[in-house]
Amino acid sequence: MDLLSRLLALMPVAGRLDVRCHFGAPWRIDEPAAETREIPYHVLLRGEAVIEDEHGAPLRMTAGDIVLFPAGTPHVLHDGSGGAVLAASRRQVNGLTVVTNEGASEGISEGVTGGTSAAADILCGRFLLPAVPQRLLRDHLPGRLLVHSVAPRDDAQTGPRDDEFASSRLARLIQLMREEALEQGPASETLVNHLSGALFALTLRFASHADEPPRGLLALAQRPRLQPALAAMFDEPARPWTLPELAELCHMSRATFARHFDEAIGRSASDVLTEIRMALAGRKLAQTSLAIAEIGEAVGYQSDAAFQRVFKRQVGMTPAQWRAQTKAGALRERAT
């Protein structure tokens, strides 16, 4: 089962490039907390950067790295020098904000790995999540995720490695985003936004090469023995699956299945099934006019009261409140 495809089909993610930063040291980017349905990202095209946030020790980025913050928490990127930050100016170029500071040199080096100077070239944007409950996605990703599009090489290594093939795809995508962001040709803004959405999928695909070990759904994707159960939950979320039935699909005992699931994700199979059901229900509430009881039945709840209770516990509001909130949000988006 292609877990990532199933997840993105249930919760399609778009992208938006907001700012291109071209800095000379010292520089600093202070990013506030993201909106509810946004995941901030930064692509370092040239130079080096240090990431600081509440999710652990500072991390260092090199050219070609992508960092995203699924928790949407505030964070800082800077050059690491500790010097007084140079004044920066903003200008609009065909809908894209371009930020430069007093230390920015003229011209930008070619390629995502070019240059060893103190200059930094950064694309900053947001992944835009659909109007569905976000727990299935956010709760199964780390608070921050750093992925390298240029795989480090061992001098003793001969021939390309699998992670080099993987990272080269990210590098090509980033290079195309870079070219469109810099050249600003016809439809560049729209194209870069679409490429940003593809960047999310590729980043998650290759997240196993990140500095932090995979967790949540990324870890489950690396457990082929559990895939039959996951496929069943995505294919038939309304079916009243029991733990023995799911374990049997994986040719495991109930205890072994539960242990493997807990080791991979720290959560039970029934918890994941509930999250799949809530994501599907949230989408139906946002996109259809079906009765709430009908939606509850479609995702596996014969009792409207049971569906209402589980939805409120998982999402923090009733299905009716969720529907009203998402439709009001859609009206605001169309008005802007």
N, C-alpha and C positions, 0 to 999 in steps of 0.2 A: 504494500500500500504506500502511495505517495502522500505521506502525512502533511507535508507542507502545502501541496496542491489542495488537499481537502480543507485545510485550515483557511487558506486564502480564498477558496471558493465560498466558504461560509462567511468569511470576514474579509472581503476584498479591500486592499490597502492602496491608496493613491499617494502621490507625492507632490511637494511644492518646493521649489527653490526660491528662497527669499533674498539672500544676500551673498554677494561675492566679496570677500575681504582680501585686500592686497596690502600687506604690512611689512614694514621694516622694524627690527627690534629697537626698543622694547614695545611689545604690544600685549593686549589683553581683551578677551571677549567675555562679558558677563551675561549669561543666559538665565532669565527668570524661569519660574515654574511654567510648564506648558499647560495649554488648555486641555480639557478633559479628553478630547478625541485627537490629540496630537502627540507624536513622538519626535522630539527634535533629533536632527542628525547633523554631523559635520564631516566633510571630506577634505582631507589635507592633500592638496595637489603638489605643494612644494614646501620644503623646509621641515622644521620640527615644531612640536607643540607639547605642552604638558596639560593633562586633564586633571581637574580637581573637583570633587563632589563628595556627597555624604556616603557613597557606596564603597569606600575603601581607600587604600593608599593611592597617591597620585600615579597616573599612568602616562607614559611617553608615547607620542604619535610620531611616525616618520612618514615621508611622502608616500601617498597611495593608501594610507589607512582611513578607515571609516569608523566613526564612533556614533552610536545611537543610545538614547536614554529612554527605554520603554516605560520607566516609572514616571517620566516627565518632570523629574526633580531639577531644581536649579543647579547650574554647574558653571565652571570657569575654564576657559582655554587661554593659555598665555605662552610666551616664548621661554620662560624659565630663567630669565636673567635676573629678575627681581628689581630691575631698574624702573625709573619713573616712566609711565606709559606716555608715548608720544600722542599728540593731539591727532584726531582723525576727522575726516570730512565724508559726507555722504552725497551721492548724486544718483539720479534715476536714469537708467539707460534701457529704453524699451521695456519698461515695467519691472526691471530688476534693479534692486538697490546695490550699488557698488560703493564699498567703503575703503578708503585709503588713508594712510597716515603720513606724517611728515618724513618718515624714513623709507617710504616705498620708492623703489627704483623704477625707472622707466623700463617698460618691456617686461615680459614674463617668459621664463625658460620653458622649453618644450618638454612634454611628457610628464607623467605623474611622478617620475623619479628624478627629475632633472634638478641640478643645482645643489650646492652645499653651503650657500650663503645663508645669512641670518634672515633673509626675506622669507615670508610665508604667504602662500596663496591658499585660500580656504573657501569652500562652498558650504553655506549654512542653509538648512531648510527644515522641512517638517514632513513626516509621514502622516497622512490623514486617515484616521480610522473611520469605518462606517458607523452608522447609528445602530449599533447593537451593544449589548452588555460586553464590557471589555475584559472581564475576568479571565476568560479562556486564553486570551492572548497575553495580557499584561502580567498576570500572576504566574505565568509559566516561562517568563523571560527574566534575565537578570536586570537589576536596576540600571546598569550600563553595559554596553556590549561593544568591545573594540575588535575590529576585524581587519586583517592585513590583506591588501590586494597584491602585495609584492611579497612572496614567500621568501623567508631567509634561506640562504644556501649554506650547506656544509661543504667546505673545501674538498673534503674527501668523497663527496657524493658525485657519482657519474650518472648522467642521464636525468631526464625530468622526473620529478615526483608527482604523485597524484595531486597534492596540495598546490603544486606549481601550476598544473593545468587549471585547477579551480580558481586560483587567484588571478591567473591571466585573464579570465573572463571578467572578473571585477575590474581589473585594470583597464581593459578595453572599454567597458561601460563608463568608467570614470573619465577616461580620456575623451569619449564622445560628449559627455556632459560638459566637460571643461571647454571643449571646442565650441559648443553651442553657446555656452555662457559668455565666452569671450568674443565670439564673432557677432553675436546678436543679429543673425539673419532673419528673414521672414519666418514667422511661427516658432522662433527659437524658444520663447518662454513656454509655449505649450509643449514643445518637444522635450525640453528639459524636465518639465513636471511629469510627463509620462515616463521618462527615463528614471526619475526619482522613485516612482512606484516599482519599477523593475529592480532598482537598487535594493529595495527592502527585501524582496524575495531572494535575490542573490546573496545578500548579506546573511540572511538566516540560513540559507543552504550551506554556506561555507563557515558558519559560526563555530564549527568543531575545530577550526584552526585558530580560534581566538585565544587570548592569554588565559581567560578563565574557562574551566571545564564546562561543557554544556549542562544545562539543568532544565527541568520541566519538559515541555514538549520536544525541545531539541535533544534531550537525553532519551526520551521515548523513541524518537526517530532512529536512534542507534541500537535499538533492541529489536531485531527482526523476529524474535520468538513471540513478542507481544503484538505484532502487527495484525494478526487475524482478529484479535479482540477489538483493537482500535478501529479497524475497517468496519466491523460489525456495528459499532456504536455510531460511526458517521453515516453508514448506509441505512440503518434502521433505528434512529434515536427514539422512536415512539414505542419500540418493542420493550416489554418488561423484562429486560435482561437480568439474570441472576449471576452471582459470582461463579457458581459451578458451571453455568453455561458458557460464560466467557473463558473460564479456565480450560474447559473442554476444547474450545476452538483452538487454543494454543497448545493442546496436548500436554497440559500440566495438571497437577493436582491443585485443588483450591488453595492450599497453603503456599505451594511454590509460586503460583500465579500472583497471589497477594504480596508475597515477599519481593518478587521481581518488580512489580508495579511500584511498591513503596520505595525500593532502592533507587529506581529510576527517577521518580517524580515527587516522592514524599507525600503522596496523596493516593487515595483509593481509586479503583476503577469506577466505582459508583459516583465519586465526586466529579471525575472527568465527564462521565455521561451526563450528569446534571448540568455541568457547564456548557456542554454541547447543546443540550436541550434549551437552556436559557438564551444562548446566542441565537439559535434558530427562532425561538419565540420572540425575542426582541426585534429581529428583522421582520417577522410577520406583523408585529404590532406597528412597526414604523412604516411598512410598505403596503399594507393591505387594510381593508376595512372589516375584516373578519371579526366575529364576536370573540370576546376574550375566552369564553369557555370553549369555543371551537378551536382556537389556537392552542389552548392547554391540552385538549384531546389529541391534536395533531402532533404534539411533541411528547405524548406518553402519559398524560394525566387524565384519568377518567373522571376525577372529582375536580370541579372548578375551585373548590375551597383549597384542595391540596396544591393545585397549580398556583393559586394566588399566594399561598403561604410560602412555597419554595421560591417563587419569583421575588417576593419582597425580601426574603432572607438573603438571597444571592445578589440582588441588584440594589437593594436599599429603598425601593419604592414599589408601589403596586403596579400591575400591568397597565391600568388606566392612567396612572400618573406618568409612567414611562411613555406611553403613546402620546399623551398631551405634550410632554416635554420635547420629544423628538420632532413632532410636527411643528411646534412653535420654533424650534431651532432651524428646521428646514425653511420656514417662512423668512426667518432673519437672514439666512444665507442667501436666499434668492433676492432679498431686498438690498444687499450690499454689493 
